[in-house]
């Protein structure tokens, strides 16, 4: 098992040397030590650039120099993934309140008890490992979500391209509203696409020749009462300017937010009906 790597920041050289010697004897890897926050930051940067960022930093709160241990730990947390364990000879409320913002992995009260130190380091290393795994998991999840979003966008674009270039008129209706209609659908019903999306399905039914409305409404009633499949239906369409079109429609249920939703696929079959006389207007 790989030994836990440590860095010691302690302004008392005797305490620092004693800690280093004892922890090395217990199998820990000591990557360095410092008496000042400034020099600690420089050395951590060098270690990190060589892929040797320490897992745990034993950080004395009171240090020589301009930066104290809490300020130094704050700067370390901004750039690195080192677990901070504070060393302190004081237990004042002010010290703890300031250090809580750093989210340390533990505290050691001087004089240092080596057994307590070993246990604190072990727990801190375990907590740090859990946090890194959680970060890795979140990053993997974010990457996966981005991939899924990209795939979804690509599928939507492909579906939109196919629908808009189709010779089949496509319309999706839910709750008496047109949720989607392609350009071909608007063309068949003699509307521009923006105006067509604003009309109601009832308006479209009014355009169906009176002789054929029953032929369309009966399968609908049967579908909603008995869930019977709707077979393709041929019907005559009467446009606003008096022109007659023959259409074939295929109607299928689709899943949309657990609401009754139907997909309509219309084909203009007027050329095939040209030999038949149009029905009389009513």
SEMILUM-648827 format. One record per residue (C-alpha): residue number from 1; residue in one letter; x, y, z. Coordinates in nm, 2 decimals, padded with zeros to 4 digits. Layout:
residues N
{rec NUM; 'a'; {X; Y; Z}}
...
end
This chain:
residues 282
{rec 1; 'x'; {00.00; 00.00; 00.00}}
{rec 2; 'x'; {00.13; 00.34; -00.10}}
{rec 3; 'x'; {00.24; 00.55; 00.21}}
{rec 4; 'x'; {00.05; 00.87; 00.28}}
{rec 5; 'x'; {00.25; 01.17; 00.17}}
{rec 6; 'x'; {00.28; 01.47; 00.41}}
{rec 7; 'x'; {00.42; 01.82; 00.42}}
{rec 8; 'x'; {00.49; 01.99; 00.76}}
{rec 9; 'x'; {00.45; 02.36; 00.82}}
{rec 10; 'x'; {00.57; 02.44; 01.17}}
{rec 11; 'x'; {00.75; 02.75; 01.30}}
{rec 12; 'x'; {00.93; 02.56; 01.58}}
{rec 13; 'x'; {01.22; 02.38; 01.42}}
{rec 14; 'x'; {01.25; 02.13; 01.71}}
{rec 15; 'x'; {00.88; 02.03; 01.69}}
{rec 16; 'x'; {00.91; 02.01; 01.31}}
{rec 17; 'x'; {01.21; 01.79; 01.32}}
{rec 18; 'x'; {01.06; 01.56; 01.59}}
{rec 19; 'x'; {00.73; 01.52; 01.39}}
{rec 20; 'x'; {00.92; 01.44; 01.07}}
{rec 21; 'x'; {01.14; 01.18; 01.24}}
{rec 22; 'x'; {00.85; 01.00; 01.41}}
{rec 23; 'x'; {00.62; 01.00; 01.11}}
{rec 24; 'x'; {00.89; 00.87; 00.88}}
{rec 25; 'x'; {00.95; 00.59; 01.13}}
{rec 26; 'x'; {00.58; 00.50; 01.10}}
{rec 27; 'x'; {00.60; 00.48; 00.72}}
{rec 28; 'x'; {00.47; 00.82; 00.61}}
{rec 29; 'x'; {00.64; 00.99; 00.32}}
{rec 30; 'x'; {00.75; 01.34; 00.42}}
{rec 31; 'x'; {00.78; 01.56; 00.11}}
{rec 32; 'x'; {00.92; 01.86; 00.29}}
{rec 33; 'x'; {00.87; 02.11; 00.57}}
{rec 34; 'x'; {00.87; 02.49; 00.62}}
{rec 35; 'x'; {00.85; 02.75; 00.89}}
{rec 36; 'x'; {00.68; 03.02; 00.68}}
{rec 37; 'x'; {00.36; 03.03; 00.48}}
{rec 38; 'x'; {00.53; 03.20; 00.19}}
{rec 39; 'x'; {00.80; 02.94; 00.15}}
{rec 40; 'x'; {00.54; 02.66; 00.20}}
{rec 41; 'x'; {00.34; 02.79; -00.10}}
{rec 42; 'x'; {00.65; 02.80; -00.32}}
{rec 43; 'x'; {00.74; 02.44; -00.23}}
{rec 44; 'x'; {00.39; 02.31; -00.27}}
{rec 45; 'x'; {00.38; 02.47; -00.62}}
{rec 46; 'x'; {00.71; 02.30; -00.72}}
{rec 47; 'x'; {00.59; 01.96; -00.58}}
{rec 48; 'x'; {00.26; 01.99; -00.76}}
{rec 49; 'x'; {00.43; 02.07; -01.09}}
{rec 50; 'x'; {00.63; 01.75; -01.06}}
{rec 51; 'x'; {00.31; 01.54; -00.98}}
{rec 52; 'x'; {00.40; 01.51; -00.61}}
{rec 53; 'x'; {00.13; 01.72; -00.44}}
{rec 54; 'x'; {00.11; 01.61; -00.08}}
{rec 55; 'x'; {-00.20; 01.44; 00.04}}
{rec 56; 'x'; {-00.20; 01.59; 00.39}}
{rec 57; 'x'; {-00.04; 01.92; 00.51}}
{rec 58; 'x'; {00.02; 01.95; 00.89}}
{rec 59; 'x'; {-00.03; 02.33; 00.92}}
{rec 60; 'x'; {00.07; 02.53; 01.23}}
{rec 61; 'x'; {-00.17; 02.82; 01.27}}
{rec 62; 'x'; {00.09; 03.06; 01.41}}
{rec 63; 'x'; {00.38; 03.11; 01.16}}
{rec 64; 'x'; {00.67; 03.34; 01.10}}
{rec 65; 'x'; {00.62; 03.58; 00.82}}
{rec 66; 'x'; {00.33; 03.78; 00.68}}
{rec 67; 'x'; {00.09; 03.48; 00.63}}
{rec 68; 'x'; {-00.04; 03.28; 00.92}}
{rec 69; 'x'; {-00.14; 02.92; 00.89}}
{rec 70; 'x'; {-00.51; 02.99; 00.81}}
{rec 71; 'x'; {-00.42; 03.24; 00.53}}
{rec 72; 'x'; {-00.17; 02.99; 00.39}}
{rec 73; 'x'; {-00.42; 02.71; 00.40}}
{rec 74; 'x'; {-00.68; 02.92; 00.22}}
{rec 75; 'x'; {-00.44; 02.99; -00.07}}
{rec 76; 'x'; {-00.35; 02.62; -00.08}}
{rec 77; 'x'; {-00.72; 02.52; -00.10}}
{rec 78; 'x'; {-00.77; 02.76; -00.40}}
{rec 79; 'x'; {-00.52; 02.57; -00.62}}
{rec 80; 'x'; {-00.45; 02.23; -00.48}}
{rec 81; 'x'; {-00.63; 01.92; -00.34}}
{rec 82; 'x'; {-00.43; 01.89; -00.02}}
{rec 83; 'x'; {-00.60; 01.80; 00.30}}
{rec 84; 'x'; {-00.53; 02.05; 00.58}}
{rec 85; 'x'; {-00.48; 01.94; 00.94}}
{rec 86; 'x'; {-00.42; 02.24; 01.17}}
{rec 87; 'x'; {-00.16; 02.23; 01.45}}
{rec 88; 'x'; {-00.24; 02.48; 01.73}}
{rec 89; 'x'; {-00.14; 02.55; 02.09}}
{rec 90; 'x'; {-00.45; 02.75; 02.14}}
{rec 91; 'x'; {-00.82; 02.66; 02.15}}
{rec 92; 'x'; {-00.97; 03.00; 02.13}}
{rec 93; 'x'; {-01.31; 03.06; 01.96}}
{rec 94; 'x'; {-01.16; 03.31; 01.72}}
{rec 95; 'x'; {-00.91; 03.06; 01.59}}
{rec 96; 'x'; {-01.17; 02.79; 01.53}}
{rec 97; 'x'; {-01.42; 03.03; 01.37}}
{rec 98; 'x'; {-01.15; 03.15; 01.12}}
{rec 99; 'x'; {-01.02; 02.81; 01.05}}
{rec 100; 'x'; {-01.37; 02.66; 00.99}}
{rec 101; 'x'; {-01.40; 02.85; 00.67}}
{rec 102; 'x'; {-01.10; 02.65; 00.53}}
{rec 103; 'x'; {-01.29; 02.32; 00.60}}
{rec 104; 'x'; {-00.99; 02.15; 00.76}}
{rec 105; 'x'; {-00.97; 01.77; 00.78}}
{rec 106; 'x'; {-00.87; 01.78; 01.15}}
{rec 107; 'x'; {-00.70; 01.96; 01.44}}
{rec 108; 'x'; {-00.41; 01.86; 01.65}}
{rec 109; 'x'; {-00.35; 02.03; 01.99}}
{rec 110; 'x'; {00.00; 02.09; 02.11}}
{rec 111; 'x'; {00.19; 01.93; 02.27}}
{rec 112; 'x'; {00.15; 01.67; 01.99}}
{rec 113; 'x'; {00.05; 01.32; 02.08}}
{rec 114; 'x'; {00.19; 01.09; 01.81}}
{rec 115; 'x'; {-00.08; 00.83; 01.83}}
{rec 116; 'x'; {-00.35; 01.09; 01.80}}
{rec 117; 'x'; {-00.16; 01.24; 01.51}}
{rec 118; 'x'; {-00.14; 00.90; 01.33}}
{rec 119; 'x'; {-00.52; 00.85; 01.37}}
{rec 120; 'x'; {-00.60; 01.21; 01.26}}
{rec 121; 'x'; {-00.38; 01.17; 00.95}}
{rec 122; 'x'; {-00.54; 00.84; 00.86}}
{rec 123; 'x'; {-00.89; 00.99; 00.89}}
{rec 124; 'x'; {-00.79; 01.30; 00.70}}
{rec 125; 'x'; {-00.64; 01.10; 00.41}}
{rec 126; 'x'; {-00.96; 00.89; 00.39}}
{rec 127; 'x'; {-01.18; 01.19; 00.38}}
{rec 128; 'x'; {-00.97; 01.36; 00.12}}
{rec 129; 'x'; {-00.98; 01.04; -00.09}}
{rec 130; 'x'; {-01.36; 01.04; -00.07}}
{rec 131; 'x'; {-01.38; 01.41; -00.17}}
{rec 132; 'x'; {-01.16; 01.35; -00.47}}
{rec 133; 'x'; {-01.37; 01.05; -00.58}}
{rec 134; 'x'; {-01.68; 01.26; -00.54}}
{rec 135; 'x'; {-01.52; 01.54; -00.76}}
{rec 136; 'x'; {-01.42; 01.28; -01.02}}
{rec 137; 'x'; {-01.78; 01.14; -01.01}}
{rec 138; 'x'; {-01.93; 01.48; -01.06}}
{rec 139; 'x'; {-01.70; 01.56; -01.34}}
{rec 140; 'x'; {-01.78; 01.23; -01.51}}
{rec 141; 'x'; {-02.15; 01.30; -01.46}}
{rec 142; 'x'; {-02.11; 01.65; -01.61}}
{rec 143; 'x'; {-01.92; 01.51; -01.91}}
{rec 144; 'x'; {-02.19; 01.24; -01.96}}
{rec 145; 'x'; {-02.47; 01.50; -01.94}}
{rec 146; 'x'; {-02.29; 01.72; -02.20}}
{rec 147; 'x'; {-02.26; 01.42; -02.43}}
{rec 148; 'x'; {-02.62; 01.33; -02.38}}
{rec 149; 'x'; {-02.73; 01.69; -02.44}}
{rec 150; 'x'; {-02.51; 01.70; -02.76}}
{rec 151; 'x'; {-02.66; 01.37; -02.88}}
{rec 152; 'x'; {-03.01; 01.49; -02.80}}
{rec 153; 'x'; {-02.95; 01.82; -02.99}}
{rec 154; 'x'; {-02.80; 01.62; -03.29}}
{rec 155; 'x'; {-03.10; 01.39; -03.29}}
{rec 156; 'x'; {-03.35; 01.68; -03.27}}
{rec 157; 'x'; {-03.17; 01.86; -03.55}}
{rec 158; 'x'; {-03.17; 01.54; -03.77}}
{rec 159; 'x'; {-03.54; 01.48; -03.69}}
{rec 160; 'x'; {-03.63; 01.84; -03.77}}
{rec 161; 'x'; {-03.43; 01.82; -04.10}}
{rec 162; 'x'; {-03.61; 01.50; -04.20}}
{rec 163; 'x'; {-03.95; 01.63; -04.10}}
{rec 164; 'x'; {-03.91; 01.97; -04.28}}
{rec 165; 'x'; {-03.79; 01.80; -04.60}}
{rec 166; 'x'; {-04.05; 01.53; -04.60}}
{rec 167; 'x'; {-04.32; 01.51; -04.87}}
{rec 168; 'x'; {-04.55; 01.38; -04.59}}
{rec 169; 'x'; {-04.74; 01.64; -04.39}}
{rec 170; 'x'; {-04.68; 01.58; -04.02}}
{rec 171; 'x'; {-04.88; 01.73; -03.73}}
{rec 172; 'x'; {-04.88; 01.65; -03.36}}
{rec 173; 'x'; {-05.19; 01.74; -03.15}}
{rec 174; 'x'; {-05.24; 01.74; -02.78}}
{rec 175; 'x'; {-05.51; 01.90; -02.56}}
{rec 176; 'x'; {-05.68; 02.05; -02.87}}
{rec 177; 'x'; {-05.36; 02.23; -02.96}}
{rec 178; 'x'; {-05.12; 02.18; -03.25}}
{rec 179; 'x'; {-04.78; 02.12; -03.09}}
{rec 180; 'x'; {-04.59; 02.07; -03.41}}
{rec 181; 'x'; {-04.65; 02.09; -03.78}}
{rec 182; 'x'; {-04.40; 02.08; -04.07}}
{rec 183; 'x'; {-04.41; 02.31; -04.37}}
{rec 184; 'x'; {-04.56; 02.04; -04.59}}
{rec 185; 'x'; {-04.86; 02.03; -04.35}}
{rec 186; 'x'; {-04.92; 02.40; -04.39}}
{rec 187; 'x'; {-04.89; 02.37; -04.76}}
{rec 188; 'x'; {-05.15; 02.09; -04.79}}
{rec 189; 'x'; {-05.40; 02.29; -04.59}}
{rec 190; 'x'; {-05.32; 02.61; -04.78}}
{rec 191; 'x'; {-05.17; 02.81; -04.49}}
{rec 192; 'x'; {-04.84; 02.97; -04.42}}
{rec 193; 'x'; {-04.66; 02.78; -04.14}}
{rec 194; 'x'; {-04.70; 03.05; -03.87}}
{rec 195; 'x'; {-05.07; 03.09; -03.93}}
{rec 196; 'x'; {-05.13; 02.72; -03.94}}
{rec 197; 'x'; {-04.97; 02.66; -03.60}}
{rec 198; 'x'; {-05.22; 02.91; -03.45}}
{rec 199; 'x'; {-05.54; 02.74; -03.56}}
{rec 200; 'x'; {-05.72; 02.48; -03.36}}
{rec 201; 'x'; {-05.77; 02.11; -03.47}}
{rec 202; 'x'; {-06.14; 02.20; -03.47}}
{rec 203; 'x'; {-06.08; 02.45; -03.75}}
{rec 204; 'x'; {-05.91; 02.17; -03.95}}
{rec 205; 'x'; {-06.21; 01.95; -03.90}}
{rec 206; 'x'; {-06.44; 02.23; -04.03}}
{rec 207; 'x'; {-06.24; 02.21; -04.36}}
{rec 208; 'x'; {-06.32; 01.84; -04.40}}
{rec 209; 'x'; {-06.60; 01.78; -04.64}}
{rec 210; 'x'; {-06.93; 01.73; -04.45}}
{rec 211; 'x'; {-06.97; 01.38; -04.60}}
{rec 212; 'x'; {-06.64; 01.27; -04.45}}
{rec 213; 'x'; {-06.65; 01.41; -04.10}}
{rec 214; 'x'; {-06.82; 01.11; -03.96}}
{rec 215; 'x'; {-06.56; 00.89; -04.13}}
{rec 216; 'x'; {-06.30; 01.06; -03.92}}
{rec 217; 'x'; {-06.48; 01.12; -03.59}}
{rec 218; 'x'; {-06.60; 00.76; -03.55}}
{rec 219; 'x'; {-06.25; 00.61; -03.54}}
{rec 220; 'x'; {-06.15; 00.88; -03.29}}
{rec 221; 'x'; {-06.43; 00.80; -03.06}}
{rec 222; 'x'; {-06.35; 00.43; -03.08}}
{rec 223; 'x'; {-05.99; 00.50; -03.01}}
{rec 224; 'x'; {-06.05; 00.70; -02.70}}
{rec 225; 'x'; {-06.32; 00.46; -02.56}}
{rec 226; 'x'; {-06.17; 00.13; -02.67}}
{rec 227; 'x'; {-05.81; 00.21; -02.75}}
{rec 228; 'x'; {-05.87; 00.07; -03.10}}
{rec 229; 'x'; {-05.60; 00.12; -03.36}}
{rec 230; 'x'; {-05.70; 00.38; -03.62}}
{rec 231; 'x'; {-05.66; 00.26; -03.98}}
{rec 232; 'x'; {-05.56; 00.50; -04.25}}
{rec 233; 'x'; {-05.85; 00.72; -04.36}}
{rec 234; 'x'; {-05.92; 00.88; -04.69}}
{rec 235; 'x'; {-06.12; 01.21; -04.69}}
{rec 236; 'x'; {-06.20; 01.51; -04.89}}
{rec 237; 'x'; {-06.08; 01.85; -04.79}}
{rec 238; 'x'; {-06.25; 02.17; -04.89}}
{rec 239; 'x'; {-06.01; 02.47; -04.89}}
{rec 240; 'x'; {-06.12; 02.83; -04.83}}
{rec 241; 'x'; {-06.11; 02.93; -05.20}}
{rec 242; 'x'; {-06.33; 02.63; -05.30}}
{rec 243; 'x'; {-06.05; 02.40; -05.41}}
{rec 244; 'x'; {-06.09; 02.03; -05.33}}
{rec 245; 'x'; {-05.81; 01.80; -05.21}}
{rec 246; 'x'; {-05.81; 01.44; -05.13}}
{rec 247; 'x'; {-05.60; 01.33; -04.84}}
{rec 248; 'x'; {-05.50; 01.01; -04.67}}
{rec 249; 'x'; {-05.43; 01.04; -04.30}}
{rec 250; 'x'; {-05.25; 00.79; -04.07}}
{rec 251; 'x'; {-05.31; 00.86; -03.70}}
{rec 252; 'x'; {-05.08; 00.72; -03.42}}
{rec 253; 'x'; {-05.07; 00.78; -03.05}}
{rec 254; 'x'; {-04.74; 00.92; -02.92}}
{rec 255; 'x'; {-04.59; 00.96; -02.57}}
{rec 256; 'x'; {-04.59; 01.32; -02.45}}
{rec 257; 'x'; {-04.59; 01.42; -02.08}}
{rec 258; 'x'; {-04.85; 01.15; -02.00}}
{rec 259; 'x'; {-05.11; 01.34; -02.19}}
{rec 260; 'x'; {-05.33; 01.21; -02.48}}
{rec 261; 'x'; {-05.13; 01.30; -02.79}}
{rec 262; 'x'; {-05.17; 01.20; -03.15}}
{rec 263; 'x'; {-04.95; 01.22; -03.45}}
{rec 264; 'x'; {-05.11; 01.28; -03.79}}
{rec 265; 'x'; {-04.94; 01.20; -04.12}}
{rec 266; 'x'; {-05.12; 01.34; -04.43}}
{rec 267; 'x'; {-05.05; 01.25; -04.79}}
{rec 268; 'x'; {-05.21; 01.44; -05.08}}
{rec 269; 'x'; {-05.37; 01.17; -05.30}}
{rec 270; 'x'; {-05.56; 01.41; -05.52}}
{rec 271; 'x'; {-05.39; 01.29; -05.84}}
{rec 272; 'x'; {-05.51; 00.94; -05.76}}
{rec 273; 'x'; {-05.87; 01.07; -05.71}}
{rec 274; 'x'; {-05.87; 01.30; -06.02}}
{rec 275; 'x'; {-06.08; 01.05; -06.21}}
{rec 276; 'x'; {-06.35; 01.05; -05.95}}
{rec 277; 'x'; {-06.61; 01.33; -05.94}}
{rec 278; 'x'; {-06.58; 01.56; -05.64}}
{rec 279; 'x'; {-06.86; 01.55; -05.39}}
{rec 280; 'x'; {-07.12; 01.82; -05.39}}
{rec 281; 'x'; {-07.06; 02.12; -05.16}}
{rec 282; 'x'; {-07.29; 02.17; -04.86}}
end
